[in-house]
């Protein structure tokens, strides 16, 4: 099955785009969901994360407090590398299995927010990059998550730039208009991929 990677910076519209592909009957596999799955109790990465970062990153119900863990690695490259080395092999293998076991679909979409940063490019055949102006992204994320400008800017600074993402793009979705115009772009790509 043809595998299309979907990526873009924080608040660019990846989920909105993926949801529309899903409405068009396309299988969507979400890397963030897989990360949550493999870092939940009962999976090997969960044990490895607790072994390295300690019980203090746990919620009272025994699950990982993602915000806490995020803070531990956000400004610490060495700790981030440890976490990535624990997670990536598991995420990779679950993602590959998810594609193999996906219900019949003309093609599938793999939403991988950090596609450039993690080097998962070899898992997909083509790449869509969703881009939106900085100001729009900040406005949308502020409204969605209640974060401050500074918090959003620092997340943007830690991610790849749109220029870096464009270098690996086969198709670019420009999300600076209405949701309707975004959906029309998705529908156009859907027709193209069905032909491929
Ligand atoms: P993240 O990387 O943070 O998960 P994302 O790339 O998945 O974000 P979305 O969640 O799809 O982005 O979009 C961010 C927010 O912006 C959502 O609340 C969404 O409804 C809104 N949004 C996206 N595109 C538009 C648009 N063209 N017009 C208005 N609102 C939009």
py3Dmol code that shows the C-alpha trace and the ligand (Angstrom):
import py3Dmol

protein = """\
ATOM      1  CA  UNK A   1       0.000   0.000   0.000  1.00  0.00           C
ATOM      2  CA  UNK A   2       1.214   3.482  -0.872  1.00  0.00           C
ATOM      3  CA  UNK A   3       2.323   5.275   2.319  1.00  0.00           C
ATOM      4  CA  UNK A   4       2.015   9.045   2.479  1.00  0.00           C
ATOM      5  CA  UNK A   5       3.765  10.823   5.364  1.00  0.00           C
ATOM      6  CA  UNK A   6       2.001  13.938   6.653  1.00  0.00           C
ATOM      7  CA  UNK A   7       4.042  16.444   8.605  1.00  0.00           C
ATOM      8  CA  UNK A   8       4.175  20.105   9.582  1.00  0.00           C
ATOM      9  CA  UNK A   9       5.024  22.320  12.538  1.00  0.00           C
ATOM     10  CA  UNK A  10       2.968  22.854  15.668  1.00  0.00           C
ATOM     11  CA  UNK A  11      -0.516  24.147  14.851  1.00  0.00           C
ATOM     12  CA  UNK A  12      -0.049  24.010  11.077  1.00  0.00           C
ATOM     13  CA  UNK A  13      -3.200  21.902  10.583  1.00  0.00           C
ATOM     14  CA  UNK A  14      -1.943  18.285  10.372  1.00  0.00           C
ATOM     15  CA  UNK A  15      -4.789  16.831  12.437  1.00  0.00           C
ATOM     16  CA  UNK A  16      -7.399  18.844  10.535  1.00  0.00           C
ATOM     17  CA  UNK A  17      -5.947  17.571   7.243  1.00  0.00           C
ATOM     18  CA  UNK A  18      -5.678  13.964   8.507  1.00  0.00           C
ATOM     19  CA  UNK A  19      -9.295  14.049   9.728  1.00  0.00           C
ATOM     20  CA  UNK A  20     -10.410  15.073   6.255  1.00  0.00           C
ATOM     21  CA  UNK A  21      -8.448  12.240   4.594  1.00  0.00           C
ATOM     22  CA  UNK A  22     -10.170   9.958   7.075  1.00  0.00           C
ATOM     23  CA  UNK A  23     -13.613  11.326   6.096  1.00  0.00           C
ATOM     24  CA  UNK A  24     -12.678  10.496   2.479  1.00  0.00           C
ATOM     25  CA  UNK A  25     -12.277   6.848   3.539  1.00  0.00           C
ATOM     26  CA  UNK A  26      -8.495   6.769   3.858  1.00  0.00           C
ATOM     27  CA  UNK A  27      -6.688   4.878   6.633  1.00  0.00           C
ATOM     28  CA  UNK A  28      -4.831   7.282   8.930  1.00  0.00           C
ATOM     29  CA  UNK A  29      -2.067   6.119  11.276  1.00  0.00           C
ATOM     30  CA  UNK A  30      -0.937   8.637  13.894  1.00  0.00           C
ATOM     31  CA  UNK A  31       2.638   8.497  15.246  1.00  0.00           C
ATOM     32  CA  UNK A  32       1.668  10.456  18.378  1.00  0.00           C
ATOM     33  CA  UNK A  33      -0.958   7.848  19.239  1.00  0.00           C
ATOM     34  CA  UNK A  34       1.659   5.132  18.772  1.00  0.00           C
ATOM     35  CA  UNK A  35       4.063   6.996  21.067  1.00  0.00           C
ATOM     36  CA  UNK A  36       1.319   7.158  23.720  1.00  0.00           C
ATOM     37  CA  UNK A  37       0.573   3.458  23.217  1.00  0.00           C
ATOM     38  CA  UNK A  38       4.161   2.185  23.516  1.00  0.00           C
ATOM     39  CA  UNK A  39       4.867   4.414  26.517  1.00  0.00           C
ATOM     40  CA  UNK A  40       1.895   3.092  28.463  1.00  0.00           C
ATOM     41  CA  UNK A  41       2.264   0.483  31.247  1.00  0.00           C
ATOM     42  CA  UNK A  42       2.859  -3.064  30.019  1.00  0.00           C
ATOM     43  CA  UNK A  43       5.114  -2.068  27.132  1.00  0.00           C
ATOM     44  CA  UNK A  44       8.887  -2.309  27.093  1.00  0.00           C
ATOM     45  CA  UNK A  45       9.524   1.455  26.496  1.00  0.00           C
ATOM     46  CA  UNK A  46       7.416   2.288  29.566  1.00  0.00           C
ATOM     47  CA  UNK A  47       9.743   0.246  31.811  1.00  0.00           C
ATOM     48  CA  UNK A  48      12.851   1.706  30.154  1.00  0.00           C
ATOM     49  CA  UNK A  49      11.556   5.273  30.576  1.00  0.00           C
ATOM     50  CA  UNK A  50      10.807   4.753  34.287  1.00  0.00           C
ATOM     51  CA  UNK A  51      14.171   3.046  34.773  1.00  0.00           C
ATOM     52  CA  UNK A  52      15.956   6.111  33.364  1.00  0.00           C
ATOM     53  CA  UNK A  53      13.770   9.033  34.472  1.00  0.00           C
ATOM     54  CA  UNK A  54      12.531   7.629  37.785  1.00  0.00           C
ATOM     55  CA  UNK A  55       9.127   7.281  39.426  1.00  0.00           C
ATOM     56  CA  UNK A  56       8.784  11.035  39.784  1.00  0.00           C
ATOM     57  CA  UNK A  57       7.502  11.279  36.216  1.00  0.00           C
ATOM     58  CA  UNK A  58       4.521   9.044  37.065  1.00  0.00           C
ATOM     59  CA  UNK A  59       0.954  10.168  37.723  1.00  0.00           C
ATOM     60  CA  UNK A  60      -0.748   8.743  40.813  1.00  0.00           C
ATOM     61  CA  UNK A  61      -2.514   6.199  38.555  1.00  0.00           C
ATOM     62  CA  UNK A  62       0.859   4.790  37.431  1.00  0.00           C
ATOM     63  CA  UNK A  63       0.820   6.277  33.916  1.00  0.00           C
ATOM     64  CA  UNK A  64       3.540   8.585  32.629  1.00  0.00           C
ATOM     65  CA  UNK A  65       2.888  12.282  33.148  1.00  0.00           C
ATOM     66  CA  UNK A  66       3.681  13.413  29.606  1.00  0.00           C
ATOM     67  CA  UNK A  67       3.900  17.066  30.538  1.00  0.00           C
ATOM     68  CA  UNK A  68       6.424  16.257  33.253  1.00  0.00           C
ATOM     69  CA  UNK A  69       8.491  14.082  30.948  1.00  0.00           C
ATOM     70  CA  UNK A  70       8.267  16.738  28.225  1.00  0.00           C
ATOM     71  CA  UNK A  71       9.677  19.333  30.626  1.00  0.00           C
ATOM     72  CA  UNK A  72      12.555  17.020  31.555  1.00  0.00           C
ATOM     73  CA  UNK A  73      13.672  16.628  27.937  1.00  0.00           C
ATOM     74  CA  UNK A  74      12.615  19.923  26.359  1.00  0.00           C
ATOM     75  CA  UNK A  75      15.753  21.909  27.142  1.00  0.00           C
ATOM     76  CA  UNK A  76      18.081  18.976  27.618  1.00  0.00           C
ATOM     77  CA  UNK A  77      19.451  17.469  24.416  1.00  0.00           C
ATOM     78  CA  UNK A  78      21.154  14.523  26.178  1.00  0.00           C
ATOM     79  CA  UNK A  79      17.966  13.499  28.012  1.00  0.00           C
ATOM     80  CA  UNK A  80      15.957  13.947  24.811  1.00  0.00           C
ATOM     81  CA  UNK A  81      18.339  11.606  23.001  1.00  0.00           C
ATOM     82  CA  UNK A  82      17.888   8.978  25.718  1.00  0.00           C
ATOM     83  CA  UNK A  83      14.106   9.204  25.404  1.00  0.00           C
ATOM     84  CA  UNK A  84      14.254   9.051  21.608  1.00  0.00           C
ATOM     85  CA  UNK A  85      16.587   6.039  21.672  1.00  0.00           C
ATOM     86  CA  UNK A  86      14.045   4.255  23.897  1.00  0.00           C
ATOM     87  CA  UNK A  87      10.996   5.207  21.861  1.00  0.00           C
ATOM     88  CA  UNK A  88      12.080   5.164  18.218  1.00  0.00           C
ATOM     89  CA  UNK A  89      12.656   1.450  17.618  1.00  0.00           C
ATOM     90  CA  UNK A  90       9.284   0.614  19.187  1.00  0.00           C
ATOM     91  CA  UNK A  91       7.414   3.390  17.358  1.00  0.00           C
ATOM     92  CA  UNK A  92       9.007   2.368  14.075  1.00  0.00           C
ATOM     93  CA  UNK A  93       8.058  -1.272  14.415  1.00  0.00           C
ATOM     94  CA  UNK A  94       4.471  -0.571  15.585  1.00  0.00           C
ATOM     95  CA  UNK A  95       4.016   1.883  12.711  1.00  0.00           C
ATOM     96  CA  UNK A  96       5.232  -0.692  10.173  1.00  0.00           C
ATOM     97  CA  UNK A  97       2.877  -3.308  11.642  1.00  0.00           C
ATOM     98  CA  UNK A  98      -0.016  -0.831  11.593  1.00  0.00           C
ATOM     99  CA  UNK A  99       0.516  -0.308   7.848  1.00  0.00           C
ATOM    100  CA  UNK A 100       0.669  -4.064   7.196  1.00  0.00           C
ATOM    101  CA  UNK A 101      -2.472  -4.725   9.221  1.00  0.00           C
ATOM    102  CA  UNK A 102      -4.451  -1.688   8.022  1.00  0.00           C
ATOM    103  CA  UNK A 103      -7.887  -2.353   6.540  1.00  0.00           C
ATOM    104  CA  UNK A 104      -8.011  -2.120   2.730  1.00  0.00           C
ATOM    105  CA  UNK A 105      -7.550   1.502   1.657  1.00  0.00           C
ATOM    106  CA  UNK A 106      -6.430   3.054  -1.659  1.00  0.00           C
ATOM    107  CA  UNK A 107      -3.374   4.369   0.234  1.00  0.00           C
ATOM    108  CA  UNK A 108      -2.631   5.311   3.829  1.00  0.00           C
ATOM    109  CA  UNK A 109      -1.639   8.505   5.608  1.00  0.00           C
ATOM    110  CA  UNK A 110       1.006   8.383   8.340  1.00  0.00           C
ATOM    111  CA  UNK A 111       0.832  11.505  10.497  1.00  0.00           C
ATOM    112  CA  UNK A 112       4.398  12.011  11.739  1.00  0.00           C
ATOM    113  CA  UNK A 113       4.797  15.474  13.302  1.00  0.00           C
ATOM    114  CA  UNK A 114       8.577  15.080  13.693  1.00  0.00           C
ATOM    115  CA  UNK A 115       9.195  13.364  10.336  1.00  0.00           C
ATOM    116  CA  UNK A 116      12.228  15.531   9.530  1.00  0.00           C
ATOM    117  CA  UNK A 117      13.657  15.514  13.054  1.00  0.00           C
ATOM    118  CA  UNK A 118      13.345  11.738  13.611  1.00  0.00           C
ATOM    119  CA  UNK A 119      14.460  10.533  10.197  1.00  0.00           C
ATOM    120  CA  UNK A 120      11.384   8.335   9.707  1.00  0.00           C
ATOM    121  CA  UNK A 121      11.375   9.382   6.031  1.00  0.00           C
ATOM    122  CA  UNK A 122      12.245   5.841   4.932  1.00  0.00           C
ATOM    123  CA  UNK A 123       8.909   4.623   6.331  1.00  0.00           C
ATOM    124  CA  UNK A 124       6.936   6.526   3.687  1.00  0.00           C
ATOM    125  CA  UNK A 125       6.806   6.727  -0.113  1.00  0.00           C
ATOM    126  CA  UNK A 126       5.786  10.391  -0.385  1.00  0.00           C
ATOM    127  CA  UNK A 127       5.626  13.361   1.958  1.00  0.00           C
ATOM    128  CA  UNK A 128       2.968  16.053   2.375  1.00  0.00           C
ATOM    129  CA  UNK A 129       4.056  19.132   4.323  1.00  0.00           C
ATOM    130  CA  UNK A 130       1.338  21.358   5.793  1.00  0.00           C
ATOM    131  CA  UNK A 131       2.462  24.948   6.229  1.00  0.00           C
ATOM    132  CA  UNK A 132       0.767  28.007   7.691  1.00  0.00           C
ATOM    133  CA  UNK A 133       1.978  31.471   8.563  1.00  0.00           C
ATOM    134  CA  UNK A 134       3.546  31.791  11.981  1.00  0.00           C
ATOM    135  CA  UNK A 135       0.924  34.241  13.136  1.00  0.00           C
ATOM    136  CA  UNK A 136      -1.956  31.939  12.197  1.00  0.00           C
ATOM    137  CA  UNK A 137      -0.304  29.001  13.940  1.00  0.00           C
ATOM    138  CA  UNK A 138       0.248  31.009  17.112  1.00  0.00           C
ATOM    139  CA  UNK A 139      -3.358  32.269  17.105  1.00  0.00           C
ATOM    140  CA  UNK A 140      -4.791  28.784  16.530  1.00  0.00           C
ATOM    141  CA  UNK A 141      -2.641  27.045  19.163  1.00  0.00           C
ATOM    142  CA  UNK A 142      -3.341  29.811  21.701  1.00  0.00           C
ATOM    143  CA  UNK A 143      -7.040  29.301  21.172  1.00  0.00           C
ATOM    144  CA  UNK A 144      -6.778  25.493  21.192  1.00  0.00           C
ATOM    145  CA  UNK A 145      -4.349  24.895  24.091  1.00  0.00           C
ATOM    146  CA  UNK A 146      -4.306  28.188  25.996  1.00  0.00           C
ATOM    147  CA  UNK A 147      -0.491  28.418  25.710  1.00  0.00           C
ATOM    148  CA  UNK A 148       1.316  31.776  25.777  1.00  0.00           C
ATOM    149  CA  UNK A 149       3.117  33.262  22.751  1.00  0.00           C
ATOM    150  CA  UNK A 150       6.459  32.487  24.431  1.00  0.00           C
ATOM    151  CA  UNK A 151       5.587  28.832  25.032  1.00  0.00           C
ATOM    152  CA  UNK A 152       4.490  28.371  21.428  1.00  0.00           C
ATOM    153  CA  UNK A 153       7.565  30.204  20.083  1.00  0.00           C
ATOM    154  CA  UNK A 154       9.899  27.977  22.097  1.00  0.00           C
ATOM    155  CA  UNK A 155       8.211  24.826  20.764  1.00  0.00           C
ATOM    156  CA  UNK A 156       8.542  26.230  17.222  1.00  0.00           C
ATOM    157  CA  UNK A 157      12.229  26.967  17.833  1.00  0.00           C
ATOM    158  CA  UNK A 158      12.856  23.351  18.897  1.00  0.00           C
ATOM    159  CA  UNK A 159      11.201  21.983  15.737  1.00  0.00           C
ATOM    160  CA  UNK A 160      12.573  21.873  12.184  1.00  0.00           C
ATOM    161  CA  UNK A 161      11.831  24.975  10.109  1.00  0.00           C
ATOM    162  CA  UNK A 162       9.336  25.099   7.242  1.00  0.00           C
ATOM    163  CA  UNK A 163      12.298  25.418   4.868  1.00  0.00           C
ATOM    164  CA  UNK A 164      13.789  22.173   6.171  1.00  0.00           C
ATOM    165  CA  UNK A 165      10.417  20.463   5.855  1.00  0.00           C
ATOM    166  CA  UNK A 166       9.848  21.781   2.313  1.00  0.00           C
ATOM    167  CA  UNK A 167      13.107  20.128   1.219  1.00  0.00           C
ATOM    168  CA  UNK A 168      11.605  16.677   1.766  1.00  0.00           C
ATOM    169  CA  UNK A 169       8.093  17.552   0.543  1.00  0.00           C
ATOM    170  CA  UNK A 170       6.537  15.961  -2.530  1.00  0.00           C
ATOM    171  CA  UNK A 171       3.358  17.989  -1.971  1.00  0.00           C
ATOM    172  CA  UNK A 172       2.788  21.128   0.097  1.00  0.00           C
ATOM    173  CA  UNK A 173      -0.559  22.183   1.569  1.00  0.00           C
ATOM    174  CA  UNK A 174      -0.669  25.925   2.232  1.00  0.00           C
ATOM    175  CA  UNK A 175      -3.069  26.467   5.129  1.00  0.00           C
ATOM    176  CA  UNK A 176      -3.595  30.208   5.278  1.00  0.00           C
ATOM    177  CA  UNK A 177      -7.181  30.452   4.123  1.00  0.00           C
ATOM    178  CA  UNK A 178     -10.499  29.036   5.286  1.00  0.00           C
ATOM    179  CA  UNK A 179     -11.017  25.461   6.443  1.00  0.00           C
ATOM    180  CA  UNK A 180     -13.000  24.977   3.239  1.00  0.00           C
ATOM    181  CA  UNK A 181     -10.024  25.875   1.073  1.00  0.00           C
ATOM    182  CA  UNK A 182      -7.901  23.505   3.172  1.00  0.00           C
ATOM    183  CA  UNK A 183     -10.357  20.670   2.552  1.00  0.00           C
ATOM    184  CA  UNK A 184     -10.397  21.378  -1.220  1.00  0.00           C
ATOM    185  CA  UNK A 185      -6.586  20.945  -1.290  1.00  0.00           C
ATOM    186  CA  UNK A 186      -6.914  17.633   0.553  1.00  0.00           C
ATOM    187  CA  UNK A 187      -9.547  16.437  -1.934  1.00  0.00           C
ATOM    188  CA  UNK A 188      -7.280  17.335  -4.861  1.00  0.00           C
ATOM    189  CA  UNK A 189      -4.402  15.352  -3.369  1.00  0.00           C
ATOM    190  CA  UNK A 190      -6.750  12.465  -2.603  1.00  0.00           C
ATOM    191  CA  UNK A 191      -7.638  12.194  -6.310  1.00  0.00           C
ATOM    192  CA  UNK A 192      -3.959  12.329  -7.235  1.00  0.00           C
ATOM    193  CA  UNK A 193      -2.972   9.583  -4.769  1.00  0.00           C
ATOM    194  CA  UNK A 194      -5.859   7.354  -5.850  1.00  0.00           C
ATOM    195  CA  UNK A 195      -4.479   7.573  -9.388  1.00  0.00           C
ATOM    196  CA  UNK A 196      -0.951   6.723  -8.228  1.00  0.00           C
TER     197      UNK A 196
END
"""
ligand_1 = """\
31
LIG
P -0.175 20.102 16.580
O 1.116 19.963 15.892
O -0.090 21.086 17.678
O -0.802 18.804 16.987
P -1.709 20.328 14.136
O -0.690 20.596 13.110
O -2.279 18.935 14.212
O -1.208 20.801 15.548
P -4.434 21.193 14.055
O -4.749 20.662 15.411
O -5.030 20.510 12.871
O -2.868 21.363 13.867
O -4.829 22.731 13.948
C -4.523 23.610 15.022
C -5.766 24.406 15.383
O -5.987 25.339 14.344
C -7.031 23.565 15.501
O -7.799 24.053 16.556
C -7.717 23.767 14.148
O -9.112 23.668 14.247
C -7.301 25.185 13.799
N -7.159 25.417 12.341
C -6.359 24.744 11.478
N -6.454 25.250 10.232
C -7.347 26.261 10.309
C -7.898 27.173 9.340
N -7.547 27.157 8.046
N -8.787 28.079 9.782
C -9.132 28.123 11.104
N -8.671 27.306 12.053
C -7.784 26.370 11.673
"""
view = py3Dmol.view(width=600, height=400)
view.addModel(protein, "pdb")
view.setStyle({"model": 0}, {"cartoon": {"style": "trace"}})
view.addModel(ligand_1, "xyz")
view.setStyle({"model": 1}, {"stick": {}})
view.zoomTo()
view.show()
